[in-house]
């Protein structure tokens, strides 16, 4: 998902005139559109499925970063300890 400076930047006034066309374009191309106001970037439009994909990817990356930090801080469990913790937790739900 690379933003093209020639194709993916549009003035807000153009969006106001052709919002339905912008939505069709988003669904077809799956490419975000940067809206400008007074010559400066003001907002980014994105297809819903692309937004969900990017959001899930960000959540996964955050989880991986947290796991990496836990390993670096020696906040890990052996496989046996992890199994016991899970079993103990699940036993509370019985």
N, C-alpha and C positions, 0 to 999 in steps of 0.2 A: 504494500500500500504506500506508494510514493505519490506525493502531490506534485502535479505538473503546474509550473508557474504560468504556462500559457493556457491550459485548459481547465484547471480546477480552482481558479480564483475568480470570483464574481462579485460585483457590487450588490449591496443589499437592495438597492432600487430595482435591479434586474430581477432579483428573487421575488420582490413584491409583485411585479408584473406577471411573472411566469412561474409561480410556485408549483403548480401542478406539473409543469414540464421538468422542473428541478427534481421533484419526487420520482418521476418516471426515469430520469437519468440516473438517479441514485440506485434505484432498483435494478436497472439494466447493467450499469457499469461497476457497481459496488465500490466506487471510488469517492472518497470524501470531497466535499466542496467547501472551500474557505470563502466566507462572505466578508466583504470589506465595507467599512462605513467611514466616510471622509478620508478615503485612501489608506486606512489602516485595518488590519485584520480585526474582526469583531466576533465572529462565530464560525463554528465548523458544523456542517450538515453531514450526517452519515446514515447510511442504510441501517435499518434495525438489525438485520442478521449480521452485518459487519460489526456493529456496535457490540452485539452479544459475543461474537467471536473474539474481538479485541479485549472485552471485559474478562472473559474466561481466561484468556492468555495472560492478562495482567495478574489475575488472582493466582494462577499457577506459578508465575514468576515470583510473586510475593511469598508464596508458600515455600518455594525452593530457596529463596534468600533467607527466610526464617530458619529453615532446616540447616542451611550452611552455617548460619550464625550459631545455632545450637551445637553443631559438631565442633566448631571452633572453640566454644566455651565449655566443651566436654559435658554437655547436657544431653547425653544419649543413654539408651538402655540396651542391654544385651537382648538377644532374641528371647531367651527364657524369661527375663524380667518383663519384657513387653507383653508376652503371652499371659503371664500371671496378672499383670495390671489390667489387661483386657478382660480376662476371665473374672477377676474381682469386680470390675465395673459392670459386666453383664449379669453377674449373680445378683446384683442389686435390683435388677429389672424383673426377676422371676417372681 
